[in-house]
Amino acid sequence: MKTPDIMKNFGHWSACKFGAFKNIILEKYGEQPGKMLVHTGVLGWILSSLAQVGAVVFNDKISPEQKVFLIPQEIADAAVNIVSFYVVTNSVKAIASKLVTTGKLTTPAILDYLKKTGIKIPKKKGDVSPIGKWDFDITKLANFDEIAPKFKSFKNGVDVGASMLGSIVSCNLITPILRNEYASKQQKNMLSRMQNKNLKNLEQPRGISMAEYQRRAYAKYGDLKV
């Protein structure tokens, strides 16, 4: 097979694989862009953490003894970063999504739909209405298809905004605080263990006898007489 044919077949194969990959992404995240932001953010943290650990592992300027302590610390630090980012960002997105499905966050078009279905719209504080209650779900109402496109568009926008807000809060406030607190404790433990290890390797200096002391004194000062 000639080289141009090989390149042509490879290009065709690559296009097919990329097309299949796009279809998978579209099916999984097409109607959940906020979820995609959370997952890509976690993936970014994972890759960044792997790079950080790799930098310690392959750094020739760091001694093996230091690596024994630093590598587990970097791995634990990465776990704090990833878990805190996912928990905070996903929680903010989940709360915002719930506010939309319960009607607490809504649009005029969605309110008009609710009125048509017979749902009472609260106009002042104290009005009894299912809107905003935790067990109320707009998507479960009859004829939801009438408002589905506008509802999903609004909900996706809120999910994306909430995911971005959650990631900002996590990356700039919560995660650094947790990471610094954990790193401080780990650093103290590491220094303590390294000091203990160094102390074990120290040899206790030998003492000298009285005779040896007298010999050294005589050699230094000579035969002194009073």
N, C-alpha and C positions, 0 to 999 in steps of 0.2 A: 504494500500500500504506500502510495506517495505521501510525502510530508504534507502537502496542501490538503489531501483527503483526511489525514489524521487530525490536523488542526480543525478542519471543518466538522468532523465527527465529535471532537472534544468540545467544540463550541456549541454544537447542538445538544450534547449531553449536559453541559453546564447550564444552558438555558432551561432545559427540562427540570433539572434539579432545583434551580433557583425559582422556577415557576411553582414547583411543588412546595418549596419552602414558604413562598409568599402565600399560597393557599392555606397552609397550616396556620400561619400567623393571622391571616384574615379570619379564619374560622374561630380561632381561640380568642383573639383580641378585637375583632372587627366592631363589636358592640360594647367593648369594655376597654376603652383607651386608658382610663385611669388605672386599671389593673396592669396594663402593659407598662405604664410608667413605673409602678411599684416594682415589678419583676425586673425590668431593665436596670433600675436603680440598684437592686440587690445584686444583679449580675456585675454591675460596675464595681461595687464594693468587694465582691469576691475576687475579681481579676486584680484589683488594686492591692488587696491583701496578699494574694499569691505573689505578686511582684515584690512586695515589701519583705515577705518571708524569704523569697529567693535571693534578694539583695543581701540578707544576713548570711544565708547558707553559702553563697559563692563569693563572699567578701574575704579575700586572703588577709586583709589587715586585722580581722577579728580572730582572736585565738580560739582554738577548740573549746577551751574551758569557758570562755565567755559565750560561745555559741550554745553550749549546753543550757545556759540560763536564758539567753536572748530568744532562741527559736520558740520554746514553749510560750514565752511572754508575748511574742509577736502573734502567734496563733490565737492565744486567748484574747489579745487585743482586737484581732480581726473578728472574732466571734462576737465580742461586745458591739463592735461597729455594725456588723451585719444584722444581728438580732434587734438592736435598738432601732435601726433604720426601718426595718420591715415592720416591727410592732407599731411604732409611732405613725409612720406613713400610712400603713394599711388601716390602722384604727381611725385616723382622721378621715380617710376616704370612706370607710364603712359608716361612720356617723353621718357624714354629709349625704351619702346615698340613702340612708334610712330617713333622713329629714325630707328628701325628695319624694320617696315612695309613700310617706305618711301625709304628704301635702303641706308640711310645715314650711318647706321651701317650694315655691310654685311660680307659675306665670299666669297672666290673664287668660290665655287660651285654655290652660288646664282648669282654672277656676270655672270658666264657662261650661266646660264639659262636666264638671262635678255638679253644677247647678242643674244641668239637663238630666243627670241621673238621679236627682232628688236629694243629693247630699246638701245639708244645711251649711252655709258658709258663715263662720263666726265673724260678726261685724264689730263686736266690742268685747271687752274682757268679761268673762262669765257666761257667754253664750255657749250652750251645749252643742257640740259637734264632734263627729268622729275624726275630723281633720286634725292632724298633729298627734293623735294618740299612737302609741307604739305598736298596737296590733292592727292598725289600719293600713291597708295596702291598695293604692290606686290601681295597680296592675291586675288586681283580682276582681275589679268591678266589671259589670256587664257592659258589653260593647266597648271594651277598652281599645279595640282596634281603631276606633274613630280618632282617638287622641294619641295612639301609640307612636307615630313618627315624631310628633312635636315633643311628647313626653321623653322619649329615648334621647332625642337631641339635647334637650335641657339637662337630663340626668347625666349624660356623658360629659357635657360641659362642666357641670358641678363636680363630677368625679375627677376630671383632669385638674381643675382648680384646687380641689381638696388635696389631691396627691402632691401637687407642687407645693402647696402650703405645708403639708406634713413633712415633705422632704427638706424644706428650708428650715423648719423648726428642729427637725431631727439632726440635720447635718451641722447646723450653726449653734444650737443651744444644748439639746439633750445629749446627743452622742458625744460631743467634746467633754462635757462634764463627767459623764460616766466613764469615758476612756481615760481622762486625766486622773480621776479618783482611783480607778483600777490600776493604772500604770504607776501611780505613786506608791500604792501598797505593794505591788509586785517589785518595784525598784528597791524598796526597803528590805523586802524578803531576800531579793537577789544579793544585795550588798551584805546582808547578815550572813547568808550562806557562804559567800565568797570569803568573808573575813574568817569564818569558822574553819573553812578549808585551809586557808593560809596559815592559821594558827596551828593546825594539826601538823602542817609540814615543817614548822619551825623546830629546830633542835634546841633543847634547853641547854644553856651554857654551863659548862662544867665548873664546879666550885674549886677552890684551891685550899690546900691544907695549911696549917700554921707553919709547918717547916718550910713549905714553898714560899709563904709570905715573908718569912724571916730571910730566906735566901735572896729573894728579890730586893728586899730592903737593904740588905748588906751590900749587894752588888751596886745599888744605886747610891747609897750614902757612905759606904765604907764602915770601918770599925770605930763607931762613935763612942767616946767615953765621957762620963760626967765627972 
